[in-house]
Amino acid sequence: MSLTKKHTEFIKKTASQLGFAQCGISKSRVLEEEADHLESWLSQGMNGTMQYMENHFDKRLDPSKLVSGAKSVISLIYNYYPKKNLAVEGEFKLAKYAYGKDYHDVIKKKLKNFLSRVQDEVGEVHGRAFVDSAPVMERQWASLSGLGWLGKNSLLLNKRLGSFFFLAELIIDLDLIADEPVTDHCGSCTRCIEACPTNAIPANGVVDASKCISYFTIELKNEIPDEFKGKLNDWIFGCDICQDVCPWNRFSMVHQEPDFEPSEDLISMTRQDWLELTEEVFQRRFPHSPLQRTGIKGMKRNIAFQKWSGSSSG
């Protein structure tokens, strides 16, 4: 067996041992085919107020700008699909990924362990770990590595898992055997496009973040535009609409990560509890939650916007 094959098999085995649902590998290269798409998306202002999306353009396209001498991009899937959907009609809703502890912390630990194991096995290997935390085009790399295809809602879709999962990457200077991409399996389905209440999917595979409920409730620091009153459907942190209607998510499997389990405090939260939320209660109930990204100020803004927006349950 060649060293390259041996190292590749070790990577796949280690990924499984650390709880990653799937692992795919791509040869590191410049994503020239993505440059025009990214430039067009930015030039149309579809990044909204997320100015950081305009930074490090070259790093987004070229992994060697992040890891000198990069040879392989290891893409990983980590499942977060919950046992129970807490987004009940008539109550305020959170995206499923926000039910438990912050995924950045949970997965970053696993990636550091992963890189350490690779170095113990192979020797001197340089690399970096990424979890939605740097200018890495993770969905594009995951697609190139055969983990799925990019759906019309721009998310990675996987035949076995749907789309309720996190993506993570290791970029390393080690030669590995690359996987083959898979074909698109969305066909003529347009459910995600039709279901979006704010019309945030103007074209196949394109999401206008400046109209997306997740953007409004997490990334936007200013007031939510009045034109979207009555259209947020009680989502106060993130949104799962385009994923919930996707036929491929009927294959979603319940995650096995204890850190992603919702606390009793979250499960018991009623609409009235959210309306009466204070800084003290927020910090006590959600100390390590993704909700900390928007903070109590942002949560109260989101709740108030729903309360007075003419929402059917408001």
Secondary structure, 3 states (H helix, E strand, C coil): CCHHHHHHHHHHHHHHHCCCCEEEEEECCCCHHHHHHHHHHHHCCCCCCCHHHHCCHHHHHCHHHCCCCCCEEEEEEEECCCCCCCCCCCCCEECHHHCCCCHHHHHHHHHHHHHHHHHHHHCCCCEEEECCCCCCCHHHHHHHCCCCEECCCCCEEECCCECCEEEEEEEECCCCCCCCCCCCCCCCCCHHHHHCCCCCCCECCECCHHHCHHHHHHHCCCCCCHHHCCCCCCEEECCCHHHHCCHHHHHCCCCCCHHHCCCHHHHCCCHHHHHCCCHHHHHHHCCCCHHHHCHHHHHHHHHHHHHCCCCCCC
